[in-house]
Amino acid sequence: MYGSLGLLPKADIGVLTQFCRKDYSLATGSNLFITPQQLAKLSVGPGKLLVGSRHFHTRRSLSSQTRAKHDHAVVTDELSAMTGNTSDTKNLRILELDPGLQPYKDHFEYRMKRFSEQKMLIDQYEGSLEEFAKGYSKFGLNREEGGIVYCEWAPAAEEAQMIGDFNGWDGSNHKMEKNQFGVWSIKIPDVNGNSVIPHNSRVKFRFKHSNGVWVDRLPAWIKYATVDSTRFAAPYDGVYWEPPLSERYEFKYPRPSKPEAPRIYEAHVGMSSSEPRVNSYREFADNVLPRILANNYNTVQLMAIMEHSYYGSFGYHVTNFFAVSSRSGTPEDLKYLIDKAHSLGLRVLMDVVHSHASNNITDGLNGFDVSQPTQDSYFHTGERGYHTLWDSRLFNYSNWEVLRFLLSNLRWWLDEFKFDGFRFDGITSMLYHHHGINMAFTGEYNEYFCESTDVDAVVYMMLANSLIHSLLPDATVIAEDVSGMPGLGRPVDEGGIGFDFRLAMAIPDKWIDYLKNKNDDEWLMNDITRTLTNRRYTEKCVAYAESHDQSIVGDKTIAFLLMDNEMYFGMSCLKEASPTIDRGIALHKMIHFITMALGGEGYLNFMGNEFGHPEWIDFPRAGNDWSYDKCRRQWELVDTGHLRYKFMSSFDKAMNLLDEKFSFLASTKQIVSSTDEEGKVIVFERGDLVFVFNFHPDNTYDGYKVGCDLPGKYRVALDSDAWEFGGHGRVGHDVDHFTSPEGIPGVPETNFNNRPNSFKVLSPPQTCVVYFRVEEDILGETEDDASHVEDGDLEDDMKIYEATPVIESKAQSSEIPEDEEDERLI
């Protein structure tokens, strides 16, 4: 009934052991020895499973079901003994948080049972989930005492050899042996105490499949891969990476503490140079990280780290999952980058792709698929194993070895490179058998909990999040999901899938729609606020106005949508700004700021958009004559003092600093008190700050009345119309705004816009102003009355005051999930 309904991995258990060489005993971490008979019991075939009071059938022939019936009974009994008390699947807090999920209680209990049983099996036969995720120390090439051991899971291979520079690419003397689990292995002894396979030398896995053809493939667990850049479309080579101690990068700085709310700078190392070329990890660390810090971000999210043979895929068609992309340097260079970020207090997230894999046969994991059954492959067979929109392969998440591979991949990046978390790409594709293709989610719960749900993938994500937070409790894990799956952002032990945040993907689509299809006087305040607040209470979101998706070839950045070709000649401060430029800069600031302030519990900006980067992104390809011109960042635009790009960058810096001082992103107090459609004004509170956004293209409102919670004196905390932000300086920053009581205290319907107090402000057109409440000390003098944040790059008249204690209350929120269709092509 619920998607992938196999209770256990069917005939996919594979290697239930910590070792892969044929001559090793089958010992687990708990010294449990597994007999072939026990393994036969655990190699569960298809059949009929009894779960609670429901019967589920797999889609296999009756004869297969009959043959497997006895094995199912044995395994089900063993699992019952292993799991013991199953009360954790009966009392799920997620059902208490949202009573609307009660009709789907069976689904939550079923997938929680699946998760618990899968984890129990891993604990029993691998020692623990954490030990299971150390597959990289057993598979691939690893140094052991007296030599190098190479192990590869390739059940479909009939013969196998290891080849490379070390043996002149002739594997006749380096034939591998296969054990009963389909794992090929070989040990290459040292000679005179020296490794036969030198560091940084090329290696490959050569095997013969059933048609008698020999093929060469990169080892699935290879930790570095390179290509001859002088040859067009040259194949990649695996590289044995084991640098001497003198060349290994040693981390010097600890991970920064987890911030209250992530302010994320999404970056692509390769395209971060101002020159038309691929940038390096070390250049990014030395030249770009300081920019990110200066603009008051606390987190860097790196794209395209996993090796991908096609640069134009933006890193989303991964070929080598454990390998650092060699275009930008070596594994040691990436470690330098991450350590440098940590030294600056910046956390680093990795854009991880476990939703699919490149269909590249020559360079990637797909090369191991030689039409074998799915239990012997990383991928599903037939249509289920292929993503038609992305032209890529889809993992079989019920396969034991696939689980080992993917979970180990997460641990590898956390342990070896000290990443602080992940942004999981393409989660919508994983959650459903239809992958979100041609699916417009409306928010009806039956869209999420039905036959379309891929429970195998859901269980994998629950395991992944459990592993990550076990290894690194302060990790930040973000899901890219467009469907709005309830529970995605709740802990696993509550019945959720375990992510810390989801991306608020409907927000950028709304801004693109407005900028392309509506005149300024057609903007709807209720529609904007509904989109920005349209998220599930208790499930955190990262909001963004634009990411890399919004500016890929065929589209434009927000700045370019607003100002278009006038950005080529109208951005000089040496002449008066045209109406297009004036409007464009004003709305650029407003769109990004209201997205940050109202759209989520975290904020994300893509590299360069903070200063209004023009044009679009276009990677080198045949269609543009392999040009890098649109695959770079024009930092000189913001660095040139007489260009107006600096105004947008300064405002971006100031709005991040505002959160640094007032922590409004982390506050659960979020109240929209007014959406004035006629006046085009939105007023809301976040924490104890009051935000006033005037989207009207022409009207200035003098003495505009705004509601607030706390009585007292308010002053300007941030003003988009300030001179230093390219504005016109119409709002006074030294004006005291005193509140007046409204109606009967505690009776919202008698108040002004349901707020117990109000004050009046000046609101110029297409501006946003934030007000903070000035605390009075016991002598009646204001605290920091004439102070402002010390920052060498901010003008003296930019006043952001010290934060007052935040008064927490439940946020007003919409629980209607995002209803946009996933139209991403990569």
JOJO-V630131 format. One line per field, one symbol per residue. ss: DSSP state (H for helix, E for strand, - for the rest). phi: phi as a letter, one per 20 degrees, with the letter a starting at -180 (. if undefined). burial: # if it has 16 or more other C-alpha atoms within 10 Angstrom, else .. A space follows every 10 residues. Layout:
ss: ???
phi: ???
burial: ???
This chain:
ss: ---------E ---------- ------E--- --E--HHHHH HH-E---EEE E--EEEE--- -HHHHHHHHH HHHHHHHHHH HHH---HHH- --HHHHH-HH HHHHHHHHHH HHHHHHHHHH HHHHHH--HH HH--HHH--E EEEE--EEEE EEE-----EE EEEEHHH--- HHH-E-EE-- --EEEEEEE- E--E------ EEEEEEEE-- ---EEEE--- ---EEEE--- -----EEEEE ----HHH--- ---------- --EEEEEE-- ---------- HHHHHHHHHH HHHH----EE EEE--EE--- HHH------E EEEE-HHH-- HHHHHHHHHH HHH---EEEE EE----EE-- ----HHHH-- ---HHH--E- -HHHHEE--- -EE-E----H HHHHHHHHHH HHHHHHH--- EEEE--HHHH HE-------- ----HHH--- --E-HHHHHH HHHHHHHHHH H----EEEE- ---------- -HHH------ EEE--HHHHH HHHHHHH--H HH--HHHHHH HHHE------ EEE----HHH HE-----HHH HHHHHHHH-- -E------HH HHHHHHHHHH HHHHHHHH-- -EEEEE--HH H-----E--- -HHH------ ----HHHHH- --E-HHHHHH HHHHHHHHHH HH-------E EEEEEE---- EEEEEE--EE EEEE------ EEEEEEEE-- --EEEEEEE- --HHH----- ------EE-E E------HHH -E--E-EEEE EEE---EEEE EEEE-E---- -E-------- ---------- ---------- ---E------ ------
phi: .dmfdffcge ldgmeebecc fgeefeddfe meedegffff feefefrddd cmdddcceec fffffffegf ffffffffff fffmfdffed defffffcgf egfdggffff fffgffffff ffffdcoaff fgedgfedem dcecgnrddd cbebgffebb cdcrgfcmmd efdcfdddef dndebbddff dlndffefgm debbddbddf eneecdcfgf dfdabccffe dflffedfcf dbffgfdeed fdcffffffg bfdddecdgg eeefefbeed gffffeddgf ffffemedbd deeleffbfd gffmnedfdc fddfgfgdpd gffffggfff fffeneecdd fdddeacgef efddfffeec mefffdcfcf emffeceffe lbedfefeeg ffggffffff fgffffdmfd qbdeemfgff fcfemnflcd fdnffffecb fffefgfffg fffffffgff fbgefdcdde ceengfngdd fffeoeeofe bcfeffffff fffffeccfg fdfdffffff ffdebffndf cdebeacfgf cfgoccfgff ffdlffffcd eeffcfffgf fffffffgff fffffffder dbcccegnff dmgembdbfg bffdmledgd dbdefffeee fedfgfffff fgfffffgfg edlffefeec ceebceffem cdcbdcmded dcddeffced demfecebee fpddcfdbcf efgfdmedme dfedeedeec fcmegncgfe eelmdfcbbd cecfflcccd dceefeefen efflfcebff bfedffeedc effegeeebf ffbedefgce efdfec
burial: .######### ########## ##...####. .......... #########. .......#.. ....#..##. ###.##..#. ........#. .####..... #..####### ########## ########## ########## ###...#### #######.## ####.#.... #...#####. #########. ....#.#... .########. .....##### #######... .....##### ##........ ....##.##. ########## ####.##### #####..##. .##.###### ########## #..####### ########## ########## ##.####### ########## .######### .#.####### #...###..# ########## ########## ####..#### ########## #######... #.#.#.#### ########## #########. .#.####### ########## ########## ########.# ##.#...... ..####.### ########## ########## ##..###### ####..#..# ##....#... ########## ########## ########## ########## .......### #####.##.. ..######## ########## .######### #####.#.## ########## #######..# #....##### .######### ##.####... #.#..##.## ###....... ########## #.######## #####..... .......#.. ...#...### ####.#.... #.#.###### ##...#
